[in-house]
Amino acid sequence: MRNRFEKQLEQVHNELIEMGNLVEKSIQMAITVFLKKDEQLAQEAIDFDREINRQERKVEGLCMRLLLEQQPVAKDLRMLYAALKMIADMERIGDYAQDIAESVLQTPSDLYISDLPLTAQMAMETVLMVTRSVEAFVQSNLEMAKSILAQDDALDAQYEEMKQLLVQKIKEHPEHGMEAVEMLIVARHLERIGDHAVNIAEWVIYSITGRHAGKRELEEEQLSPGL
Protein backbone atom coordinates (compact mmCIF):
# COMPACT_ATOMS: atom_id res chain seq x y z
CA MET A 1 0.00 0.00 0.00
CA ARG A 2 2.80 2.39 0.91
CA ASN A 3 4.66 1.60 -2.31
CA ARG A 4 1.61 2.52 -4.35
CA PHE A 5 1.21 5.74 -2.40
CA GLU A 6 4.86 6.67 -2.95
CA LYS A 7 4.49 6.07 -6.68
CA GLN A 8 1.48 8.37 -6.72
CA LEU A 9 3.44 11.00 -4.81
CA GLU A 10 6.21 10.70 -7.38
CA GLN A 11 3.65 11.32 -10.10
CA VAL A 12 2.55 14.48 -8.31
CA HIS A 13 6.19 15.59 -8.20
CA ASN A 14 6.64 14.88 -11.90
CA GLU A 15 3.50 16.76 -12.88
CA LEU A 16 4.54 19.69 -10.69
CA ILE A 17 7.88 19.77 -12.49
CA GLU A 18 6.02 19.78 -15.79
CA MET A 19 3.84 22.67 -14.65
CA GLY A 20 6.96 24.51 -13.55
CA ASN A 21 8.46 23.95 -17.02
CA LEU A 22 5.33 25.33 -18.66
CA VAL A 23 5.39 28.40 -16.42
CA GLU A 24 9.07 29.00 -17.18
CA LYS A 25 8.36 28.74 -20.90
CA SER A 26 5.46 31.17 -20.60
CA ILE A 27 7.69 33.79 -18.95
CA GLN A 28 10.40 33.33 -21.58
CA MET A 29 7.88 33.58 -24.41
CA ALA A 30 6.28 36.68 -22.94
CA ILE A 31 9.53 38.56 -22.49
CA THR A 32 10.70 37.58 -25.99
CA VAL A 33 7.42 38.92 -27.34
CA PHE A 34 7.86 42.16 -25.45
CA LEU A 35 11.49 42.79 -26.34
CA LYS A 36 11.08 41.88 -30.02
CA LYS A 37 7.62 43.38 -30.48
CA ASP A 38 6.45 40.14 -32.11
CA GLU A 39 2.67 40.33 -32.42
CA GLN A 40 2.33 36.85 -33.93
CA LEU A 41 4.28 35.25 -31.08
CA ALA A 42 2.23 37.40 -28.68
CA GLN A 43 -0.93 35.56 -29.64
CA GLU A 44 0.83 32.20 -29.22
CA ALA A 45 2.03 33.26 -25.78
CA ILE A 46 -1.48 34.35 -24.81
CA ASP A 47 -2.96 31.04 -25.97
CA PHE A 48 -0.22 29.10 -24.14
CA ASP A 49 -1.82 30.04 -20.82
CA ARG A 50 -4.43 27.36 -21.53
CA GLU A 51 -1.71 24.70 -21.25
CA ILE A 52 -0.82 25.94 -17.78
CA ASN A 53 -4.47 25.92 -16.73
CA ARG A 54 -4.89 22.35 -17.98
CA GLN A 55 -1.81 21.25 -16.06
CA GLU A 56 -3.09 22.94 -12.92
CA ARG A 57 -6.31 20.95 -13.14
CA LYS A 58 -4.32 17.75 -13.70
CA VAL A 59 -2.14 18.25 -10.62
CA GLU A 60 -5.12 19.33 -8.56
CA GLY A 61 -6.96 16.16 -9.55
CA LEU A 62 -4.01 13.97 -8.56
CA CYS A 63 -3.67 15.65 -5.18
CA MET A 64 -7.39 15.46 -4.41
CA ARG A 65 -7.45 11.78 -5.36
CA LEU A 66 -4.61 11.04 -2.97
CA LEU A 67 -6.25 13.01 -0.19
CA LEU A 68 -9.55 11.19 -0.61
CA GLU A 69 -8.28 7.67 -1.29
CA GLN A 70 -5.16 7.49 0.89
CA GLN A 71 -6.07 9.89 3.72
CA PRO A 72 -2.42 10.81 4.33
CA VAL A 73 -1.21 12.22 7.64
CA ALA A 74 1.69 14.31 8.93
CA LYS A 75 4.36 15.17 6.35
CA ASP A 76 2.56 13.55 3.40
CA LEU A 77 -0.55 15.59 4.14
CA ARG A 78 1.52 18.78 4.36
CA MET A 79 3.18 17.98 1.06
CA LEU A 80 -0.13 17.55 -0.77
CA TYR A 81 -1.60 20.67 0.83
CA ALA A 82 1.51 22.63 -0.16
CA ALA A 83 1.31 21.28 -3.71
CA LEU A 84 -2.25 22.55 -4.04
CA LYS A 85 -1.17 25.99 -2.85
CA MET A 86 1.85 25.98 -5.17
CA ILE A 87 -0.10 25.25 -8.34
CA ALA A 88 -2.39 28.18 -7.55
CA ASP A 89 0.67 30.45 -7.44
CA MET A 90 2.04 28.94 -10.64
CA GLU A 91 -1.28 29.54 -12.36
CA ARG A 92 -1.12 33.20 -11.34
CA ILE A 93 2.43 33.42 -12.71
CA GLY A 94 1.05 32.16 -16.03
CA ASP A 95 -1.58 34.89 -15.91
CA TYR A 96 1.10 37.56 -15.45
CA ALA A 97 3.09 36.15 -18.38
CA GLN A 98 -0.07 36.34 -20.47
CA ASP A 99 -0.58 39.97 -19.41
CA ILE A 100 2.96 40.80 -20.53
CA ALA A 101 2.30 39.29 -23.96
CA GLU A 102 -0.97 41.20 -24.23
CA SER A 103 0.82 44.47 -23.52
CA VAL A 104 2.54 44.15 -26.91
CA LEU A 105 -0.82 44.25 -28.65
CA GLN A 106 -1.80 47.37 -26.69
CA THR A 107 1.26 49.52 -27.48
CA PRO A 108 1.32 51.20 -30.91
CA SER A 109 4.27 49.99 -33.00
CA ASP A 110 5.42 53.50 -33.86
CA LEU A 111 6.01 54.22 -30.18
CA TYR A 112 8.21 51.19 -29.59
CA ILE A 113 11.81 52.09 -28.79
CA SER A 114 14.88 50.08 -27.76
CA ASP A 115 14.49 47.77 -24.77
CA LEU A 116 16.12 48.24 -21.43
CA PRO A 117 18.56 45.38 -20.68
CA LEU A 118 17.25 45.36 -17.12
CA THR A 119 13.94 43.97 -18.39
CA ALA A 120 15.68 40.85 -19.69
CA GLN A 121 17.64 40.56 -16.44
CA MET A 122 14.47 40.70 -14.39
CA ALA A 123 12.90 38.04 -16.61
CA MET A 124 15.88 35.71 -16.16
CA GLU A 125 15.74 36.26 -12.40
CA THR A 126 12.06 35.37 -12.23
CA VAL A 127 12.54 32.20 -14.32
CA LEU A 128 15.36 31.13 -12.00
CA MET A 129 13.25 31.80 -8.91
CA VAL A 130 10.36 29.72 -10.23
CA THR A 131 12.70 26.90 -11.27
CA ARG A 132 14.48 26.78 -7.93
CA SER A 133 11.28 26.96 -5.90
CA VAL A 134 9.87 23.89 -7.69
CA GLU A 135 13.20 22.06 -7.40
CA ALA A 136 13.28 22.82 -3.68
CA PHE A 137 9.87 21.20 -3.30
CA VAL A 138 10.72 18.06 -5.24
CA GLN A 139 14.06 17.68 -3.42
CA SER A 140 12.68 18.72 0.01
CA ASN A 141 15.58 21.17 0.07
CA LEU A 142 15.00 23.65 2.88
CA GLU A 143 18.08 25.78 2.18
CA MET A 144 17.22 26.14 -1.49
CA ALA A 145 13.72 27.25 -0.58
CA LYS A 146 15.10 29.87 1.81
CA SER A 147 17.51 31.15 -0.85
CA ILE A 148 14.51 32.30 -2.92
CA LEU A 149 13.93 35.01 -0.32
CA ALA A 150 17.29 36.63 -1.07
CA GLN A 151 16.65 36.37 -4.80
CA ASP A 152 13.39 38.25 -4.34
CA ASP A 153 15.20 41.09 -2.59
CA ALA A 154 17.50 41.37 -5.63
CA LEU A 155 14.49 41.37 -7.96
CA ASP A 156 12.80 44.10 -5.92
CA ALA A 157 15.97 46.20 -6.22
CA GLN A 158 15.96 45.70 -9.99
CA TYR A 159 12.35 46.80 -10.13
CA GLU A 160 13.14 49.99 -8.24
CA GLU A 161 16.06 50.64 -10.58
CA MET A 162 13.79 50.06 -13.56
CA LYS A 163 11.32 52.64 -12.26
CA GLN A 164 14.08 55.23 -11.99
CA LEU A 165 15.35 54.48 -15.50
CA LEU A 166 11.89 54.82 -16.96
CA VAL A 167 11.26 58.13 -15.21
CA GLN A 168 14.50 59.41 -16.70
CA LYS A 169 13.53 58.07 -20.13
CA ILE A 170 10.21 59.89 -19.99
CA LYS A 171 12.01 63.13 -19.13
CA GLU A 172 14.40 62.70 -22.05
CA HIS A 173 11.83 61.37 -24.55
CA PRO A 174 8.33 62.44 -23.49
CA GLU A 175 7.00 61.32 -26.87
CA HIS A 176 7.67 57.75 -25.74
CA GLY A 177 5.76 58.10 -22.50
CA MET A 178 3.16 55.48 -23.45
CA GLU A 179 5.79 52.85 -24.08
CA ALA A 180 7.57 53.73 -20.85
CA VAL A 181 4.34 53.16 -18.94
CA GLU A 182 3.89 49.77 -20.65
CA MET A 183 7.46 48.83 -19.75
CA LEU A 184 6.80 49.80 -16.15
CA ILE A 185 3.71 47.58 -16.13
CA VAL A 186 5.80 44.70 -17.52
CA ALA A 187 8.43 45.27 -14.82
CA ARG A 188 5.67 45.26 -12.20
CA HIS A 189 4.34 41.96 -13.56
CA LEU A 190 7.84 40.46 -13.32
CA GLU A 191 8.15 41.70 -9.76
CA ARG A 192 4.80 40.10 -8.92
CA ILE A 193 5.95 36.83 -10.49
CA GLY A 194 8.86 36.97 -8.07
CA ASP A 195 6.41 37.41 -5.20
CA HIS A 196 4.55 34.28 -6.26
CA ALA A 197 7.84 32.38 -6.46
CA VAL A 198 8.40 33.43 -2.84
CA ASN A 199 4.93 32.13 -1.98
CA ILE A 200 5.88 28.79 -3.50
CA ALA A 201 9.11 28.74 -1.47
CA GLU A 202 7.16 29.49 1.70
CA TRP A 203 4.90 26.50 1.02
CA VAL A 204 7.97 24.35 0.40
CA ILE A 205 9.27 25.37 3.81
CA TYR A 206 5.88 24.51 5.31
CA SER A 207 5.87 21.08 3.66
CA ILE A 208 9.25 20.34 5.26
CA THR A 209 8.93 21.98 8.68
CA GLY A 210 5.18 22.08 9.27
CA ARG A 211 5.33 25.82 9.87
CA HIS A 212 4.12 28.49 7.46
CA ALA A 213 5.73 31.89 7.91
CA GLY A 214 5.93 35.01 5.77
CA LYS A 215 9.04 36.20 3.96
CA ARG A 216 10.03 38.86 6.49
CA GLU A 217 9.61 36.52 9.44
CA LEU A 218 11.75 33.87 7.74
CA GLU A 219 14.42 36.43 6.90
CA GLU A 220 14.53 37.62 10.50
CA GLU A 221 14.95 34.03 11.68
CA GLN A 222 17.87 33.52 9.28
CA LEU A 223 19.59 36.59 10.70
CA SER A 224 18.96 35.62 14.31
CA PRO A 225 21.77 33.85 16.18
CA GLY A 226 21.13 30.26 17.13
CA LEU A 227 18.83 29.49 14.19
C-alpha positions as a LaTeX table, in Angstrom:
\begin{tabular}{lrrr}
\hline
Residue & $x$ (\AA) & $y$ (\AA) & $z$ (\AA) \\
\hline
Met1 & 0.00 & 0.00 & 0.00 \\
Arg2 & 2.80 & 2.39 & 0.91 \\
Asn3 & 4.66 & 1.60 & $-2.31$ \\
Arg4 & 1.61 & 2.52 & $-4.35$ \\
Phe5 & 1.21 & 5.74 & $-2.40$ \\
Glu6 & 4.86 & 6.67 & $-2.95$ \\
Lys7 & 4.49 & 6.07 & $-6.68$ \\
Gln8 & 1.48 & 8.37 & $-6.72$ \\
Leu9 & 3.44 & 11.00 & $-4.81$ \\
Glu10 & 6.21 & 10.70 & $-7.38$ \\
Gln11 & 3.65 & 11.32 & $-10.10$ \\
Val12 & 2.55 & 14.48 & $-8.31$ \\
His13 & 6.19 & 15.59 & $-8.20$ \\
Asn14 & 6.64 & 14.88 & $-11.90$ \\
Glu15 & 3.50 & 16.76 & $-12.88$ \\
Leu16 & 4.54 & 19.69 & $-10.69$ \\
Ile17 & 7.88 & 19.77 & $-12.49$ \\
Glu18 & 6.02 & 19.78 & $-15.79$ \\
Met19 & 3.84 & 22.67 & $-14.65$ \\
Gly20 & 6.96 & 24.51 & $-13.55$ \\
Asn21 & 8.46 & 23.95 & $-17.02$ \\
Leu22 & 5.33 & 25.33 & $-18.66$ \\
Val23 & 5.39 & 28.40 & $-16.42$ \\
Glu24 & 9.07 & 29.00 & $-17.18$ \\
Lys25 & 8.36 & 28.74 & $-20.90$ \\
Ser26 & 5.46 & 31.17 & $-20.60$ \\
Ile27 & 7.69 & 33.79 & $-18.95$ \\
Gln28 & 10.40 & 33.33 & $-21.58$ \\
Met29 & 7.88 & 33.58 & $-24.41$ \\
Ala30 & 6.28 & 36.68 & $-22.94$ \\
Ile31 & 9.53 & 38.56 & $-22.49$ \\
Thr32 & 10.70 & 37.58 & $-25.99$ \\
Val33 & 7.42 & 38.92 & $-27.34$ \\
Phe34 & 7.86 & 42.16 & $-25.45$ \\
Leu35 & 11.49 & 42.79 & $-26.34$ \\
Lys36 & 11.08 & 41.88 & $-30.02$ \\
Lys37 & 7.62 & 43.38 & $-30.48$ \\
Asp38 & 6.45 & 40.14 & $-32.11$ \\
Glu39 & 2.67 & 40.33 & $-32.42$ \\
Gln40 & 2.33 & 36.85 & $-33.93$ \\
Leu41 & 4.28 & 35.25 & $-31.08$ \\
Ala42 & 2.23 & 37.40 & $-28.68$ \\
Gln43 & $-0.93$ & 35.56 & $-29.64$ \\
Glu44 & 0.83 & 32.20 & $-29.22$ \\
Ala45 & 2.03 & 33.26 & $-25.78$ \\
Ile46 & $-1.48$ & 34.35 & $-24.81$ \\
Asp47 & $-2.96$ & 31.04 & $-25.97$ \\
Phe48 & $-0.22$ & 29.10 & $-24.14$ \\
Asp49 & $-1.82$ & 30.04 & $-20.82$ \\
Arg50 & $-4.43$ & 27.36 & $-21.53$ \\
Glu51 & $-1.71$ & 24.70 & $-21.25$ \\
Ile52 & $-0.82$ & 25.94 & $-17.78$ \\
Asn53 & $-4.47$ & 25.92 & $-16.73$ \\
Arg54 & $-4.89$ & 22.35 & $-17.98$ \\
Gln55 & $-1.81$ & 21.25 & $-16.06$ \\
Glu56 & $-3.09$ & 22.94 & $-12.92$ \\
Arg57 & $-6.31$ & 20.95 & $-13.14$ \\
Lys58 & $-4.32$ & 17.75 & $-13.70$ \\
Val59 & $-2.14$ & 18.25 & $-10.62$ \\
Glu60 & $-5.12$ & 19.33 & $-8.56$ \\
Gly61 & $-6.96$ & 16.16 & $-9.55$ \\
Leu62 & $-4.01$ & 13.97 & $-8.56$ \\
Cys63 & $-3.67$ & 15.65 & $-5.18$ \\
Met64 & $-7.39$ & 15.46 & $-4.41$ \\
Arg65 & $-7.45$ & 11.78 & $-5.36$ \\
Leu66 & $-4.61$ & 11.04 & $-2.97$ \\
Leu67 & $-6.25$ & 13.01 & $-0.19$ \\
Leu68 & $-9.55$ & 11.19 & $-0.61$ \\
Glu69 & $-8.28$ & 7.67 & $-1.29$ \\
Gln70 & $-5.16$ & 7.49 & 0.89 \\
Gln71 & $-6.07$ & 9.89 & 3.72 \\
Pro72 & $-2.42$ & 10.81 & 4.33 \\
Val73 & $-1.21$ & 12.22 & 7.64 \\
Ala74 & 1.69 & 14.31 & 8.93 \\
Lys75 & 4.36 & 15.17 & 6.35 \\
Asp76 & 2.56 & 13.55 & 3.40 \\
Leu77 & $-0.55$ & 15.59 & 4.14 \\
Arg78 & 1.52 & 18.78 & 4.36 \\
Met79 & 3.18 & 17.98 & 1.06 \\
Leu80 & $-0.13$ & 17.55 & $-0.77$ \\
Tyr81 & $-1.60$ & 20.67 & 0.83 \\
Ala82 & 1.51 & 22.63 & $-0.16$ \\
Ala83 & 1.31 & 21.28 & $-3.71$ \\
Leu84 & $-2.25$ & 22.55 & $-4.04$ \\
Lys85 & $-1.17$ & 25.99 & $-2.85$ \\
Met86 & 1.85 & 25.98 & $-5.17$ \\
Ile87 & $-0.10$ & 25.25 & $-8.34$ \\
Ala88 & $-2.39$ & 28.18 & $-7.55$ \\
Asp89 & 0.67 & 30.45 & $-7.44$ \\
Met90 & 2.04 & 28.94 & $-10.64$ \\
Glu91 & $-1.28$ & 29.54 & $-12.36$ \\
Arg92 & $-1.12$ & 33.20 & $-11.34$ \\
Ile93 & 2.43 & 33.42 & $-12.71$ \\
Gly94 & 1.05 & 32.16 & $-16.03$ \\
Asp95 & $-1.58$ & 34.89 & $-15.91$ \\
Tyr96 & 1.10 & 37.56 & $-15.45$ \\
Ala97 & 3.09 & 36.15 & $-18.38$ \\
Gln98 & $-0.07$ & 36.34 & $-20.47$ \\
Asp99 & $-0.58$ & 39.97 & $-19.41$ \\
Ile100 & 2.96 & 40.80 & $-20.53$ \\
Ala101 & 2.30 & 39.29 & $-23.96$ \\
Glu102 & $-0.97$ & 41.20 & $-24.23$ \\
Ser103 & 0.82 & 44.47 & $-23.52$ \\
Val104 & 2.54 & 44.15 & $-26.91$ \\
Leu105 & $-0.82$ & 44.25 & $-28.65$ \\
Gln106 & $-1.80$ & 47.37 & $-26.69$ \\
Thr107 & 1.26 & 49.52 & $-27.48$ \\
Pro108 & 1.32 & 51.20 & $-30.91$ \\
Ser109 & 4.27 & 49.99 & $-33.00$ \\
Asp110 & 5.42 & 53.50 & $-33.86$ \\
Leu111 & 6.01 & 54.22 & $-30.18$ \\
Tyr112 & 8.21 & 51.19 & $-29.59$ \\
Ile113 & 11.81 & 52.09 & $-28.79$ \\
Ser114 & 14.88 & 50.08 & $-27.76$ \\
Asp115 & 14.49 & 47.77 & $-24.77$ \\
Leu116 & 16.12 & 48.24 & $-21.43$ \\
Pro117 & 18.56 & 45.38 & $-20.68$ \\
Leu118 & 17.25 & 45.36 & $-17.12$ \\
Thr119 & 13.94 & 43.97 & $-18.39$ \\
Ala120 & 15.68 & 40.85 & $-19.69$ \\
Gln121 & 17.64 & 40.56 & $-16.44$ \\
Met122 & 14.47 & 40.70 & $-14.39$ \\
Ala123 & 12.90 & 38.04 & $-16.61$ \\
Met124 & 15.88 & 35.71 & $-16.16$ \\
Glu125 & 15.74 & 36.26 & $-12.40$ \\
Thr126 & 12.06 & 35.37 & $-12.23$ \\
Val127 & 12.54 & 32.20 & $-14.32$ \\
Leu128 & 15.36 & 31.13 & $-12.00$ \\
Met129 & 13.25 & 31.80 & $-8.91$ \\
Val130 & 10.36 & 29.72 & $-10.23$ \\
Thr131 & 12.70 & 26.90 & $-11.27$ \\
Arg132 & 14.48 & 26.78 & $-7.93$ \\
Ser133 & 11.28 & 26.96 & $-5.90$ \\
Val134 & 9.87 & 23.89 & $-7.69$ \\
Glu135 & 13.20 & 22.06 & $-7.40$ \\
Ala136 & 13.28 & 22.82 & $-3.68$ \\
Phe137 & 9.87 & 21.20 & $-3.30$ \\
Val138 & 10.72 & 18.06 & $-5.24$ \\
Gln139 & 14.06 & 17.68 & $-3.42$ \\
Ser140 & 12.68 & 18.72 & 0.01 \\
Asn141 & 15.58 & 21.17 & 0.07 \\
Leu142 & 15.00 & 23.65 & 2.88 \\
Glu143 & 18.08 & 25.78 & 2.18 \\
Met144 & 17.22 & 26.14 & $-1.49$ \\
Ala145 & 13.72 & 27.25 & $-0.58$ \\
Lys146 & 15.10 & 29.87 & 1.81 \\
Ser147 & 17.51 & 31.15 & $-0.85$ \\
Ile148 & 14.51 & 32.30 & $-2.92$ \\
Leu149 & 13.93 & 35.01 & $-0.32$ \\
Ala150 & 17.29 & 36.63 & $-1.07$ \\
Gln151 & 16.65 & 36.37 & $-4.80$ \\
Asp152 & 13.39 & 38.25 & $-4.34$ \\
Asp153 & 15.20 & 41.09 & $-2.59$ \\
Ala154 & 17.50 & 41.37 & $-5.63$ \\
Leu155 & 14.49 & 41.37 & $-7.96$ \\
Asp156 & 12.80 & 44.10 & $-5.92$ \\
Ala157 & 15.97 & 46.20 & $-6.22$ \\
Gln158 & 15.96 & 45.70 & $-9.99$ \\
Tyr159 & 12.35 & 46.80 & $-10.13$ \\
Glu160 & 13.14 & 49.99 & $-8.24$ \\
Glu161 & 16.06 & 50.64 & $-10.58$ \\
Met162 & 13.79 & 50.06 & $-13.56$ \\
Lys163 & 11.32 & 52.64 & $-12.26$ \\
Gln164 & 14.08 & 55.23 & $-11.99$ \\
Leu165 & 15.35 & 54.48 & $-15.50$ \\
Leu166 & 11.89 & 54.82 & $-16.96$ \\
Val167 & 11.26 & 58.13 & $-15.21$ \\
Gln168 & 14.50 & 59.41 & $-16.70$ \\
Lys169 & 13.53 & 58.07 & $-20.13$ \\
Ile170 & 10.21 & 59.89 & $-19.99$ \\
Lys171 & 12.01 & 63.13 & $-19.13$ \\
Glu172 & 14.40 & 62.70 & $-22.05$ \\
His173 & 11.83 & 61.37 & $-24.55$ \\
Pro174 & 8.33 & 62.44 & $-23.49$ \\
Glu175 & 7.00 & 61.32 & $-26.87$ \\
His176 & 7.67 & 57.75 & $-25.74$ \\
Gly177 & 5.76 & 58.10 & $-22.50$ \\
Met178 & 3.16 & 55.48 & $-23.45$ \\
Glu179 & 5.79 & 52.85 & $-24.08$ \\
Ala180 & 7.57 & 53.73 & $-20.85$ \\
Val181 & 4.34 & 53.16 & $-18.94$ \\
Glu182 & 3.89 & 49.77 & $-20.65$ \\
Met183 & 7.46 & 48.83 & $-19.75$ \\
Leu184 & 6.80 & 49.80 & $-16.15$ \\
Ile185 & 3.71 & 47.58 & $-16.13$ \\
Val186 & 5.80 & 44.70 & $-17.52$ \\
Ala187 & 8.43 & 45.27 & $-14.82$ \\
Arg188 & 5.67 & 45.26 & $-12.20$ \\
His189 & 4.34 & 41.96 & $-13.56$ \\
Leu190 & 7.84 & 40.46 & $-13.32$ \\
Glu191 & 8.15 & 41.70 & $-9.76$ \\
Arg192 & 4.80 & 40.10 & $-8.92$ \\
Ile193 & 5.95 & 36.83 & $-10.49$ \\
Gly194 & 8.86 & 36.97 & $-8.07$ \\
Asp195 & 6.41 & 37.41 & $-5.20$ \\
His196 & 4.55 & 34.28 & $-6.26$ \\
Ala197 & 7.84 & 32.38 & $-6.46$ \\
Val198 & 8.40 & 33.43 & $-2.84$ \\
Asn199 & 4.93 & 32.13 & $-1.98$ \\
Ile200 & 5.88 & 28.79 & $-3.50$ \\
Ala201 & 9.11 & 28.74 & $-1.47$ \\
Glu202 & 7.16 & 29.49 & 1.70 \\
Trp203 & 4.90 & 26.50 & 1.02 \\
Val204 & 7.97 & 24.35 & 0.40 \\
Ile205 & 9.27 & 25.37 & 3.81 \\
Tyr206 & 5.88 & 24.51 & 5.31 \\
Ser207 & 5.87 & 21.08 & 3.66 \\
Ile208 & 9.25 & 20.34 & 5.26 \\
Thr209 & 8.93 & 21.98 & 8.68 \\
Gly210 & 5.18 & 22.08 & 9.27 \\
Arg211 & 5.33 & 25.82 & 9.87 \\
His212 & 4.12 & 28.49 & 7.46 \\
Ala213 & 5.73 & 31.89 & 7.91 \\
Gly214 & 5.93 & 35.01 & 5.77 \\
Lys215 & 9.04 & 36.20 & 3.96 \\
Arg216 & 10.03 & 38.86 & 6.49 \\
Glu217 & 9.61 & 36.52 & 9.44 \\
Leu218 & 11.75 & 33.87 & 7.74 \\
Glu219 & 14.42 & 36.43 & 6.90 \\
Glu220 & 14.53 & 37.62 & 10.50 \\
Glu221 & 14.95 & 34.03 & 11.68 \\
Gln222 & 17.87 & 33.52 & 9.28 \\
Leu223 & 19.59 & 36.59 & 10.70 \\
Ser224 & 18.96 & 35.62 & 14.31 \\
Pro225 & 21.77 & 33.85 & 16.18 \\
Gly226 & 21.13 & 30.26 & 17.13 \\
Leu227 & 18.83 & 29.49 & 14.19 \\
\hline
\end{tabular}
